[in-house]
C-alpha cells in the first residue's frame, strides 16, 4: 500500500525567534504557525531566514535554514539572499511572512520565477512601495491575514483567495498549574517589547495606588524605557527585562489581569500606521487564564468579544475608570479567567488554526495545478 506523500512547505521570514536574531511577536507567530501545522499532520516544513552567516539547526523538529544576508540596505526586513532561488526548488508551497517588505518583494519575485504556489502574510514589519501601490501583491496566490484589521489594510489591493487566522497560541504551554485556585486581580502584568507605540506609559500614568504593575519585555527604545522609569517613581511598578519563557509563566501565575495598551499615536506625537495587527501576548495571557484589558488600537478589540473576560478602553479616561473598577473589585468576575481560556481553546489553539491553515494551503496548491 502506498503511503501518502507529505506536502513540502517553505516558510520565509527575515528573522527567526531567538535572541540571536529577534525576539518579537512576528517571529514567535511563525514558530506557532509551524507547530500548528505539525499538529494537523501531512506536512514537511522548513523555515528560511536571514543572518550574518549561513546556519542550520532544528527547533521542535523543524529545520531552520539561515542564509547569509546579501542586502546592502539596513534593517531586518530589508534583508534578502539570492540563495533562495536554489534552496526552494521542490517545495509544494511557499509562505512568505513579512510579505509587504523589501524582503517580501524580493522573495515573491524568486518564488514566482520558480512557479511555486505562494502565500503572503503581513506581520507589520514595514511596506515596500511595490508590493501594494505597485500591485505586486497580486503575484501572490493567496493571503493569510492575522486579524480582520490586518486584512482590511490590504484587502483593496489583493483580489485573490484569503483566510483570516487570529492565532495560533500554544495553549499547552500557556496554562496555569492545577493547584492555582485564585488570582490577586490587583496585580497587573504587561508583556511587550518596550517601544513607544506599545503605550505602556498610559498604564503607568493611570495606575492607582491600590494596584501593582509588572512590565515584562526587552527595552528596544532606551529613551522611552528611561521615561517609563521616571514616570513609575513612587508607584508600585517593576520592570523585568530579561525573562525567558519559563520565567514568564511564573510571572503570569503571580498576576491577576493582563494589560496591553498599544496606541496609534505615541507619547512623542508619532502616528503609528499599524499599531497592533494581532496582540499575540494578549492571546497567550488569556490562554493562561488571565482576564485582559486592551486598548482599541488595531486588532485588539477583536480578541476580546466578551466583556466578562476582556475590557477595551478608547482613551485615558476609559483606562483610568477600568483600573479603578479593578481596584474596587467590581471587575473582573470570579470566573473571568476560565472564560478567557475557554475562548482561546475554542478559537485560537494549535488544533483549530492548524486545521484551517492546512485546508487553505491545500486549496491554493490544488487551484494552482488547475
Buried (B, 14 or more C-beta within 10 A) or exposed (E): EEEEEEBBBBBBBBBBBBEEBBBBBBBBBBBBBBBBBBBBEBBBBBBBBBBEEEBEEEBEEBEBBBBBBEBEEEEBBBBBBEBBEEBBEEBBBBBBBBBBBBBBBBBBBBBBEBEBBBBBBBBBBBBBEBBBEEEBBEBBBBBBBBBEBBBEBBEEBBEBBBBBBBBBBBBEBBBBEEEEEEBEBBBBBBBBBBBBBBBBBBBBBBBBEEBBBBBBBBBBBEEBBEBBBEBBEEBBBEBBEEBEEEEBBEBBBEBBBBBBBBBBBBBEEEEBEBBBBBBBBBBBBBBBBBBBBBBBBBBBBBBBEEEBBBBBBEEEEBBBEBBBBBBEEEBBBEEBBBBBBBBBBEBBBBEBBBBBBBEBBBBBBEEBEE
